[in-house]
Amino acid sequence: MRRRALLKYTGGLAAVTLLAGCSSSTESDEESPSPGEIVVRNNHTVPHIITIQVQDGPEGPLGNPITPQGQVALEPGEERTYPDWLRVGSSGITAGEYTFEIQMDGGRDTQDFQVNPTPTNDPPMYVTVEVEEGGGLGWSVIAIHND
């Protein structure tokens, strides 16, 4: 009931709260994803709140861990793209492994996974986090192939 009240209060708009770093969202389009980009979508028939947190990652330029986190409230069928989630200022993405923790609806479903968005010998990667049609939480790491 709280989740529905929050979504009603926000007017159904995606609410994003970033506690570290400065990221922005864009509506999905057909442009190529960028390395480290996060795409969050809700394929379920009811609204959901997704929490994304980077638990561990390579050190930033000042020796501080890169640990952005945020919550995204999504209506059914809605998708949001975050191209700068892992960026550190204008310096881009620090190479190395990142450990993500994702949750749906305040911990109802929690999952962890690792990704290196800029591997040395493989194509760059981006991440999708989604509520599946059946209501489960899922994620995938997808290689970016520029043809």
Order of alpha helices (4+ residues) and beta strands (2+ residues): alpha-beta-beta-beta-beta-beta-beta-beta-beta-beta-beta
